[in-house]
């Protein structure tokens, strides 16, 4: 992103568009925090989040900027996702009804995703 730091120097350098990426990100973050505090922020459902993730992945693949995960990277990401969804506790302490699936299920999903490319 360092290449984009000065991408807007052709304009007058004023306003949001004239700021570097870090400044823009900080202002946008403040807006998001304020919306959550006020209660007006959009809360994504799981399905909306999945759709957004798929759309972003498609765009990245079309642009050729998507990271191609190795099988081991996909398994590791699945394990981490499983641990995060269970608060770092093992899946055996939650039972099979816990939303989000076990780390093993996440790892398998990562393997299947990698095979489907």
Order of alpha helices (4+ residues) and beta strands (2+ residues): alpha-alpha-alpha-alpha
